[in-house]
Each structure stands twice: as structure tokens, then as C-alpha cells.
Amino acid sequence: MSRMATGFKEQAHQLVDSLPETAGWEELAETVELILDIEAGLADSAAGRVTPHEEVLREFGVQQ
């Protein structure tokens, strides 16, 4: 689904159409939450609000 090429309502229709026929409100809500989390992460990355890989490894005590 190309989120940049369409408006919100079209994106919403595409999302609902992409779900399995057996999907319910919970699956729809989880998918919307996932999309919002990804968009927030991309915005953080674009704004430079990131933690270097090496620092994360250090924080978790992972040796490379």
C-alpha cells in the first residue's frame, strides 16, 4: 500500500480491503497501531532522534 500517493480515506479503505475476511476490530486496531508506530519511528529517524547501534549494544551488555 503506497501511503504517500493517496489520501487518508483511500489509505483506510486499502487497509480494510487488505485484511483477511475473518479480521475483526482488534486486528484492524493492531494494524493501525503498527502503521502509526512505524511512521513515528521514521519521523524520529528523519529528525535525527536515533541511538547508534553500538550504544544500544553497550546498554544491553552485548559484546561483538
Z-matrix of the N, CA and C atoms (Angstrom, degrees):
N
C 1 1.453
C 2 1.521 1 108.55
N 3 1.310 2 117.83 1 120.31
C 4 1.459 3 122.13 2 179.08
C 5 1.519 4 109.34 3 -85.75
N 6 1.339 5 116.16 4 104.93
C 7 1.459 6 121.21 5 -173.70
C 8 1.526 7 112.29 6 -75.07
N 9 1.338 8 116.98 7 -25.45
C 10 1.461 9 119.29 8 -176.32
C 11 1.530 10 111.73 9 -81.19
N 12 1.320 11 117.95 10 -23.96
C 13 1.457 12 120.99 11 -171.64
C 14 1.518 13 113.12 12 -85.61
N 15 1.329 14 118.10 13 -10.91
C 16 1.455 15 119.68 14 -174.99
C 17 1.518 16 110.47 15 -131.31
N 18 1.325 17 115.26 16 164.63
C 19 1.445 18 120.50 17 177.54
C 20 1.523 19 111.08 18 -81.09
N 21 1.320 20 115.02 19 173.64
C 22 1.458 21 121.02 20 -176.34
C 23 1.521 22 112.71 21 -56.89
N 24 1.323 23 117.34 22 -48.35
C 25 1.464 24 119.32 23 -176.42
C 26 1.522 25 111.30 24 -62.92
N 27 1.314 26 117.19 25 -40.29
C 28 1.460 27 120.72 26 178.21
C 29 1.526 28 109.96 27 -64.90
N 30 1.333 29 117.35 28 -40.78
C 31 1.464 30 120.94 29 177.38
C 32 1.526 31 110.44 30 -61.52
N 33 1.329 32 116.41 31 -42.40
C 34 1.464 33 120.70 32 179.69
C 35 1.525 34 110.46 33 -62.47
N 36 1.321 35 116.67 34 -43.70
C 37 1.468 36 120.47 35 177.41
C 38 1.526 37 110.90 36 -61.54
N 39 1.324 38 116.88 37 -44.03
C 40 1.463 39 120.64 38 179.64
C 41 1.526 40 111.09 39 -62.96
N 42 1.325 41 116.41 40 -40.02
C 43 1.458 42 120.40 41 178.97
C 44 1.523 43 110.58 42 -62.24
N 45 1.315 44 116.89 43 -49.88
C 46 1.465 45 120.32 44 179.94
C 47 1.526 46 109.99 45 -61.25
N 48 1.310 47 117.41 46 -42.18
C 49 1.467 48 120.69 47 179.75
C 50 1.524 49 112.27 48 -65.13
N 51 1.332 50 117.84 49 -27.05
C 52 1.463 51 120.97 50 -177.45
C 53 1.531 52 112.59 51 -81.52
N 54 1.319 53 117.65 52 -15.58
C 55 1.460 54 120.98 53 -179.69
C 56 1.526 55 110.56 54 -75.00
N 57 1.326 56 116.54 55 152.46
C 58 1.468 57 119.43 56 176.21
C 59 1.533 58 110.42 57 -62.86
N 60 1.316 59 116.32 58 155.52
C 61 1.469 60 120.94 59 179.84
C 62 1.524 61 111.65 60 -59.44
N 63 1.320 62 117.09 61 -26.45
C 64 1.463 63 121.45 62 -177.50
C 65 1.525 64 113.05 63 -86.26
N 66 1.325 65 117.46 64 -2.14
C 67 1.470 66 121.13 65 -177.31
C 68 1.516 67 110.58 66 -65.49
N 69 1.318 68 113.89 67 148.39
C 70 1.460 69 120.32 68 176.58
C 71 1.514 70 110.43 69 -122.34
N 72 1.335 71 114.85 70 -169.01
C 73 1.459 72 120.55 71 -177.65
C 74 1.520 73 111.92 72 -60.08
N 75 1.343 74 116.59 73 -38.17
C 76 1.460 75 119.52 74 -177.62
C 77 1.525 76 111.33 75 -63.23
N 78 1.329 77 117.40 76 -44.34
C 79 1.464 78 120.07 77 178.82
C 80 1.528 79 110.99 78 -65.66
N 81 1.321 80 116.97 79 -38.35
C 82 1.462 81 120.02 80 176.63
C 83 1.529 82 109.93 81 -62.03
N 84 1.339 83 117.19 82 -46.39
C 85 1.468 84 121.09 83 -179.05
C 86 1.524 85 110.83 84 -63.23
N 87 1.333 86 117.57 85 -41.04
C 88 1.465 87 120.69 86 178.84
C 89 1.520 88 111.20 87 -63.48
N 90 1.323 89 116.80 88 -39.55
C 91 1.462 90 120.88 89 -179.78
C 92 1.524 91 110.52 90 -67.83
N 93 1.313 92 116.90 91 -41.94
C 94 1.470 93 120.76 92 177.25
C 95 1.525 94 109.93 93 -62.50
N 96 1.335 95 117.16 94 -44.29
C 97 1.466 96 120.80 95 179.05
C 98 1.528 97 110.77 96 -61.01
N 99 1.328 98 117.32 97 -41.50
C 100 1.460 99 121.11 98 178.03
C 101 1.527 100 110.75 99 -61.21
N 102 1.315 101 117.19 100 -45.68
C 103 1.469 102 121.47 101 179.33
C 104 1.532 103 110.25 102 -60.64
N 105 1.336 104 117.03 103 -44.87
C 106 1.468 105 120.11 104 179.72
C 107 1.520 106 111.61 105 -64.35
N 108 1.338 107 116.97 106 -39.39
C 109 1.466 108 120.13 107 177.82
C 110 1.529 109 111.23 108 -63.90
N 111 1.313 110 116.91 109 -42.36
C 112 1.469 111 120.85 110 178.69
C 113 1.522 112 110.21 111 -63.47
N 114 1.333 113 116.64 112 -45.49
C 115 1.466 114 119.82 113 179.26
C 116 1.530 115 111.28 114 -61.79
N 117 1.331 116 117.41 115 -39.23
C 118 1.469 117 120.87 116 178.33
C 119 1.526 118 110.08 117 -65.40
N 120 1.326 119 117.11 118 -40.75
C 121 1.463 120 120.82 119 178.16
C 122 1.512 121 112.08 120 -64.33
N 123 1.321 122 116.18 121 -41.20
C 124 1.468 123 119.85 122 177.93
C 125 1.527 124 110.87 123 -64.74
N 126 1.332 125 116.38 124 -39.18
C 127 1.471 126 120.01 125 178.15
C 128 1.526 127 110.35 126 -65.62
N 129 1.336 128 117.17 127 -41.52
C 130 1.466 129 120.42 128 177.15
C 131 1.524 130 110.61 129 -60.92
N 132 1.311 131 115.79 130 -44.16
C 133 1.462 132 120.17 131 -179.90
C 134 1.527 133 111.09 132 -62.63
N 135 1.315 134 116.29 133 -45.30
C 136 1.466 135 120.75 134 -179.53
C 137 1.529 136 111.39 135 -63.20
N 138 1.342 137 116.32 136 -31.18
C 139 1.464 138 120.57 137 -179.24
C 140 1.527 139 112.28 138 -88.52
N 141 1.321 140 116.44 139 1.72
C 142 1.454 141 119.75 140 178.39
C 143 1.515 142 114.47 141 81.21
N 144 1.326 143 117.54 142 11.43
C 145 1.466 144 121.45 143 179.12
C 146 1.534 145 109.01 144 -88.29
N 147 1.323 146 114.82 145 72.61
C 148 1.459 147 121.08 146 -177.17
C 149 1.522 148 109.66 147 -132.18
N 150 1.328 149 115.60 148 161.20
C 151 1.452 150 122.00 149 175.81
C 152 1.523 151 107.74 150 -114.06
N 153 1.328 152 117.81 151 126.41
C 154 1.466 153 119.64 152 -179.89
C 155 1.530 154 111.37 153 -58.25
N 156 1.310 155 115.80 154 145.26
C 157 1.459 156 124.22 155 -178.66
C 158 1.532 157 111.36 156 -52.55
N 159 1.312 158 116.56 157 -45.54
C 160 1.456 159 121.31 158 -178.41
C 161 1.531 160 111.49 159 -61.20
N 162 1.325 161 117.19 160 -38.59
C 163 1.464 162 121.17 161 179.55
C 164 1.531 163 111.12 162 -66.83
N 165 1.308 164 117.10 163 -39.90
C 166 1.465 165 120.71 164 177.57
C 167 1.522 166 109.78 165 -63.13
N 168 1.320 167 117.25 166 -43.91
C 169 1.458 168 120.67 167 178.22
C 170 1.526 169 110.81 168 -59.67
N 171 1.338 170 116.60 169 -43.91
C 172 1.465 171 121.39 170 178.67
C 173 1.538 172 110.83 171 -61.17
N 174 1.333 173 116.44 172 -46.09
C 175 1.459 174 120.95 173 -178.69
C 176 1.523 175 111.98 174 -59.03
N 177 1.333 176 116.69 175 -34.11
C 178 1.464 177 121.24 176 -178.52
C 179 1.524 178 112.55 177 -96.50
N 180 1.327 179 116.54 178 5.50
C 181 1.453 180 121.40 179 177.08
C 182 1.521 181 114.38 180 66.79
N 183 1.318 182 115.86 181 31.57
C 184 1.465 183 120.75 182 -179.45
C 185 1.531 184 108.76 183 -92.88
N 186 1.314 185 116.09 184 126.69
C 187 1.469 186 122.02 185 178.30
C 188 1.518 187 108.60 186 -93.63
N 189 1.325 188 116.05 187 140.76
C 190 1.470 189 119.80 188 176.30
C 191 1.491 190 110.16 189 -112.83
